[in-house]
Amino acid sequence: MSVLQAEKPLYKHDCDDCLYLGSDEMRDYYFCKKRSFSSEGTLIIRLGDNPQDYFSMPKDVVKSGLASNALAEDTVFAMCYRRYLEYLENK
């Protein structure tokens, strides 16, 4: 993996149902299925310790955005999605 991989999150995360996918220099990456509005789960990017310091996007939206080239490969959600796929390959 080309980014730094932290063994534990950089920031507090208040959902015990989320799967930690790793960190880079400034972000933590998560996947959550249980508390997601999407049947395929949600990708989460955490940027700080405060509850509002995150962005999220349904995994199926990221997947279809990448497939249709509507979402660039170098976006943070594309990076999170690749980490999720890597987790699936290695579990």
C-alpha positions in Angstrom: 0.0 0.0 0.0 1.4 3.4 -1.0 0.2 5.3 2.0 1.3 5.0 5.6 -0.6 2.3 7.4 -1.3 2.9 11.1 -2.0 0.0 13.3 -4.6 1.9 15.3 -6.8 4.9 14.4 -5.5 8.4 14.7 -8.8 9.7 16.0 -11.6 8.6 18.3 -14.5 6.9 16.5 -17.9 6.5 18.3 -19.3 3.5 16.5 -18.3 0.1 17.7 -19.9 -1.5 14.6 -17.5 0.1 12.2 -14.6 -1.8 10.7 -11.3 0.1 10.8 -9.5 -0.1 7.5 -6.4 1.8 8.4 -5.0 5.3 8.3 -2.8 7.6 6.3 -1.0 10.7 7.5 -4.2 12.6 8.3 -7.3 10.3 7.9 -8.8 7.1 9.3 -10.8 4.9 7.0 -13.8 2.8 8.1 -16.5 0.6 6.7 -19.9 0.3 8.4 -22.6 -2.2 7.4 -24.8 -2.4 10.4 -25.7 1.3 10.9 -25.8 2.1 7.2 -28.8 3.4 5.2 -27.4 1.6 2.2 -27.8 -2.2 2.0 -24.2 -2.5 0.8 -22.7 -0.4 3.7 -21.0 2.9 4.0 -17.4 4.1 3.6 -16.3 6.6 6.3 -13.4 9.0 6.3 -12.6 10.4 9.8 -10.5 13.6 10.0 -10.6 14.4 13.8 -11.9 13.4 17.2 -15.1 15.5 17.2 -18.3 13.6 16.3 -18.8 15.8 13.2 -15.2 15.3 11.9 -16.1 12.8 9.2 -17.4 12.3 5.7 -19.3 9.2 4.5 -20.6 7.8 1.2 -22.6 4.6 0.5 -20.2 1.9 -0.8 -22.5 1.2 -3.8 -22.3 4.9 -4.8 -18.5 4.8 -4.7 -18.4 1.5 -6.6 -20.7 2.8 -9.4 -18.9 6.2 -9.5 -15.6 4.5 -10.1 -17.0 2.1 -12.7 -18.5 5.0 -14.7 -15.5 7.3 -14.2 -17.8 9.8 -12.4 -15.5 9.5 -9.4 -11.7 9.9 -9.9 -9.3 7.1 -8.8 -7.4 9.6 -6.6 -10.3 10.7 -4.5 -10.4 9.9 -0.8 -13.4 7.7 -1.2 -11.7 5.7 -4.0 -8.8 5.2 -1.6 -11.2 4.0 1.2 -12.9 1.7 -1.3 -9.6 0.1 -2.3 -8.8 -0.4 1.4 -12.1 -2.1 1.9 -11.5 -4.4 -1.1 -8.0 -5.2 0.2 -9.6 -6.1 3.6 -11.9 -8.5 1.8 -9.1 -10.2 -0.1 -7.0 -10.7 3.1 -9.7 -11.8 5.6 
